[in-house]
Amino acid sequence: MPKTRADCNTKDLKKWEKNVKAKKWLVCGLSLDKYSRIQGCSTAKQIWDTLQVAHEGTTQVKRTKRTLLYFQYENFAMKDGEIIQEMYTRFTTLTNELKSLKRIIPEEERVENILTRVLPITWESKITAIRKQRILPLSL
């Protein structure tokens, strides 16, 4: 049962003020659509948790998304007619999404993946030259 204002001491009033201030800051940046999700929340913590689940998903959703993205990473291929910059942008976007979900792929593994499985057979001479030069970072 929440306390009434008359029952609050100085410490309780400070907490209440901090909660009101935090709620204000959280609500100020929300669109009407997002605001409707948190309208029933009474504390800043409830607002934060609701927004976090709405944007990031639950633990199970994150785990499923991480599994799906890693599957896409493992099966990544250069598309027909795609230039190297477009392929590398897609690849980087994919690995960055994995990183945001706490699935970090070391740079050497990413480079090896591109050299051995992503680039088409027409790139074989370039791949051999890269390996001979021992250029590990793939900078395009």
MIVOBA-644952 format. One record per residue (C-alpha): residue number from 1; x, y, z; chain. Coordinates in steps of 0.05 Angstrom, whole numbers, always signed. Example, Ala and Ser with C-alpha at 12.3 -4.5 7.8 and 13.67 -1.06 7.14 Angstrom:
<atom 1 <+246 -90 +156> A>
<atom 2 <+273 -21 +143> A>
***
This chain:
<atom 1 <+0 +0 +0> A>
<atom 2 <+32 +66 -21> A>
<atom 3 <+42 +119 +32> A>
<atom 4 <+1 +183 +33> A>
<atom 5 <+38 +249 +28> A>
<atom 6 <+26 +261 +102> A>
<atom 7 <+60 +194 +120> A>
<atom 8 <+123 +209 +79> A>
<atom 9 <+187 +231 +111> A>
<atom 10 <+242 +272 +78> A>
<atom 11 <+275 +210 +48> A>
<atom 12 <+209 +187 +18> A>
<atom 13 <+195 +255 -12> A>
<atom 14 <+265 +256 -44> A>
<atom 15 <+251 +188 -76> A>
<atom 16 <+183 +212 -100> A>
<atom 17 <+215 +275 -131> A>
<atom 18 <+268 +234 -166> A>
<atom 19 <+215 +186 -193> A>
<atom 20 <+173 +244 -219> A>
<atom 21 <+235 +276 -252> A>
<atom 22 <+256 +210 -284> A>
<atom 23 <+185 +197 -310> A>
<atom 24 <+184 +267 -340> A>
<atom 25 <+250 +256 -377> A>
<atom 26 <+228 +188 -402> A>
<atom 27 <+160 +212 -426> A>
<atom 28 <+185 +276 -460> A>
<atom 29 <+218 +240 -518> A>
<atom 30 <+162 +192 -534> A>
<atom 31 <+114 +193 -592> A>
<atom 32 <+39 +185 -580> A>
<atom 33 <+45 +112 -602> A>
<atom 34 <+100 +98 -551> A>
<atom 35 <+66 +139 -497> A>
<atom 36 <+3 +95 -502> A>
<atom 37 <+47 +35 -483> A>
<atom 38 <+71 +66 -417> A>
<atom 39 <+10 +106 -398> A>
<atom 40 <-9 +58 -342> A>
<atom 41 <+60 +56 -311> A>
<atom 42 <+66 +89 -243> A>
<atom 43 <+142 +89 -235> A>
<atom 44 <+202 +108 -278> A>
<atom 45 <+227 +37 -270> A>
<atom 46 <+162 +8 -298> A>
<atom 47 <+166 +57 -357> A>
<atom 48 <+239 +38 -370> A>
<atom 49 <+225 -37 -367> A>
<atom 50 <+164 -30 -413> A>
<atom 51 <+203 +10 -465> A>
<atom 52 <+262 -37 -460> A>
<atom 53 <+219 -98 -476> A>
<atom 54 <+184 -60 -532> A>
<atom 55 <+250 -41 -565> A>
<atom 56 <+295 -99 -549> A>
<atom 57 <+247 -156 -536> A>
<atom 58 <+247 -207 -480> A>
<atom 59 <+306 -252 -466> A>
<atom 60 <+274 -307 -507> A>
<atom 61 <+262 -260 -566> A>
<atom 62 <+335 -238 -563> A>
<atom 63 <+359 -310 -561> A>
<atom 64 <+316 -328 -621> A>
<atom 65 <+339 -267 -659> A>
<atom 66 <+412 -282 -644> A>
<atom 67 <+403 -354 -669> A>
<atom 68 <+369 -330 -733> A>
<atom 69 <+423 -277 -746> A>
<atom 70 <+479 -327 -734> A>
<atom 71 <+446 -374 -784> A>
<atom 72 <+445 -317 -834> A>
<atom 73 <+519 -304 -818> A>
<atom 74 <+537 -377 -829> A>
<atom 75 <+500 -378 -896> A>
<atom 76 <+520 -308 -919> A>
<atom 77 <+535 -303 -993> A>
<atom 78 <+549 -249 -1044> A>
<atom 79 <+488 -238 -1087> A>
<atom 80 <+490 -241 -1163> A>
<atom 81 <+506 -172 -1191> A>
<atom 82 <+525 -145 -1122> A>
<atom 83 <+588 -103 -1117> A>
<atom 84 <+638 -115 -1062> A>
<atom 85 <+619 -52 -1024> A>
<atom 86 <+546 -71 -1021> A>
<atom 87 <+563 -142 -998> A>
<atom 88 <+610 -115 -945> A>
<atom 89 <+558 -66 -920> A>
<atom 90 <+507 -122 -913> A>
<atom 91 <+559 -165 -878> A>
<atom 92 <+579 -110 -830> A>
<atom 93 <+506 -95 -814> A>
<atom 94 <+494 -168 -798> A>
<atom 95 <+555 -175 -754> A>
<atom 96 <+538 -109 -718> A>
<atom 97 <+468 -135 -703> A>
<atom 98 <+499 -198 -675> A>
<atom 99 <+546 -156 -633> A>
<atom 100 <+488 -116 -605> A>
<atom 101 <+457 -182 -582> A>
<atom 102 <+522 -203 -547> A>
<atom 103 <+546 -251 -602> A>
<atom 104 <+613 -221 -620> A>
<atom 105 <+650 -252 -678> A>
<atom 106 <+725 -240 -678> A>
<atom 107 <+754 -201 -737> A>
<atom 108 <+798 -259 -760> A>
<atom 109 <+737 -304 -764> A>
<atom 110 <+697 -252 -803> A>
<atom 111 <+754 -242 -853> A>
<atom 112 <+763 -317 -860> A>
<atom 113 <+689 -325 -872> A>
<atom 114 <+690 -274 -928> A>
<atom 115 <+753 -302 -960> A>
<atom 116 <+732 -375 -958> A>
<atom 117 <+657 -376 -963> A>
<atom 118 <+628 -310 -985> A>
<atom 119 <+667 -286 -1045> A>
<atom 120 <+651 -321 -1110> A>
<atom 121 <+701 -366 -1147> A>
<atom 122 <+718 -309 -1194> A>
<atom 123 <+754 -276 -1136> A>
<atom 124 <+801 -335 -1126> A>
<atom 125 <+864 -300 -1153> A>
<atom 126 <+850 -239 -1109> A>
<atom 127 <+839 -283 -1048> A>
<atom 128 <+906 -318 -1062> A>
<atom 129 <+941 -251 -1067> A>
<atom 130 <+910 -228 -1001> A>
<atom 131 <+932 -292 -967> A>
<atom 132 <+1003 -285 -994> A>
<atom 133 <+1007 -214 -968> A>
<atom 134 <+979 -237 -901> A>
<atom 135 <+930 -180 -899> A>
<atom 136 <+882 -199 -845> A>
<atom 137 <+838 -138 -836> A>
<atom 138 <+788 -130 -893> A>
<atom 139 <+786 -56 -907> A>
<atom 140 <+747 -35 -967> A>
***
